[in-house]
Amino acid sequence: MNKNDKRFKEQIASVLDTDPQRIHLYWKGRVALFAMLKAAGIKAGDEVIIPGFTCVVVPNAIIYSGAIPVYTDIQRKSLNPSFEDIRGAVTQKTRVIVLQNTFGLSSDLELITEWAAANGVLTIEDCTHGFGGKYKGRPNGTFCDAAFFSTQWNKPFSTGIGGFSAVFNTKLQESLTEVAKSLILPGWYDDAMLRGLIMSRKYLLTPATYYTLRSFYRLLSKLNLTIGSSSGDELRDPLMPVSYFKAMGKTQVNAGIHEIATLDMVLSLRKKNAAIYTHVLAEHGKYHVSPDLHQNHSFLKYPVLVTNKKKFEDCARRERVDLGDWFVSPLHPVEKDFEKWHLSVENVPVSAYIANHVLNIPTDTTHPERVVALLEKNLDLLL
Ligand SMILES: Cc1ncc(COP(=O)(O)O)c(C=O)c1O
């Protein structure tokens, strides 16, 4: 194994308190999910349960594997399905349950994993938002048979785009090691383009340019003119793009080795800011993350609910507060033709409601007072 890959895996494994051999590296987090479904021997007609409040690339990976995604609605408080929601979705065909860490929050993990283990159903944690946080004292991503993580732009630490998996189920680990042998390496174009994007982000992204650059980058991605979080094809149809099954390349690994070293510092900033926001929102009787859920969560995003997203965003733009817009729909960022992904929005009413009203205030800012001022100025818009 390449020296840098080895070092990066060791760094990841030390955060997860596990063996580096359990870690595999990929071009994106979604590829990790697909690889694990393949390794689990998922076949046509199998069902995989996922939250009805997720990113479209999750059902994409499931559909590419031949299986059918089955959606469960979420709870308003935890932004995740409850144990009962998931039990209600299980059928004879259920092979896997994907448990998502949403914005840093997990829910009912111990109940669900215990039930699944007793019933021969595999559990995979979608920990793309949660690396570095903890759930009930254990590192996020270590509760299930396996977990996948993302190192895309806005994640706990970034390699531009990227992802990795950690597998704790011995049988799955053995077959994943086989499956991973067919990952292809990124080419020189991918590598050079990604290096350019990482440099541009470093030198061009400021509070003054945030909204313009974000729109521009999303447009280029949609038109397949740059390496994006998602290509236009992935958002149009659940058909696997060419060269999807890619490993992590050397630019990503080098960025990862450097960036993961900042994780503790960023996490403590996120938690400190989240505590400030919780206090302010609770004091005004507004929707907030309940302290009983979040002692050790990583708060990649802090969700607020607003009556009018556009008005709140316009004000944030003027005040130079970088808002996130996850998730714009139950299948972010897709906003129509949900049936292509087997989703009936009527079956996930809470997810649809939250998607219509949620915005994310930044937790990695060194200016939380600006965010608090934005909240206090817009109390009438906050739910
Ligand atoms: C909940 C969720 N799952 C999976 C992913 C996919 O991660 P990646 O972009 O690394 O493939 C994302 C991306 O943001 C996500 O939000």
The ligand as a Gaussian input file, in Angstrom:
#p B3LYP/6-31G(d) Opt

LIG

0 1
 C      -26.810000      12.405000       3.856000
 C      -25.783000      12.267000       2.787000
 N      -25.424000      11.026000       2.393000
 C      -24.493000      10.839000       1.437000
 C      -23.863000      11.909000       0.837000
 C      -22.847000      11.638000      -0.249000
 O      -21.554000      11.996000       0.072000
 P      -20.517000      12.206000      -1.143000
 O      -20.830000      13.542000      -1.734000
 O      -19.166000      12.157000      -0.523000
 O      -20.755000      11.102000      -2.106000
 C      -24.210000      13.202000       1.203000
 C      -23.561000      14.364000       0.550000
 O      -23.585000      15.465000       1.010000
 C      -25.192000      13.392000       2.210000
 O      -25.577000      14.620000       2.591000

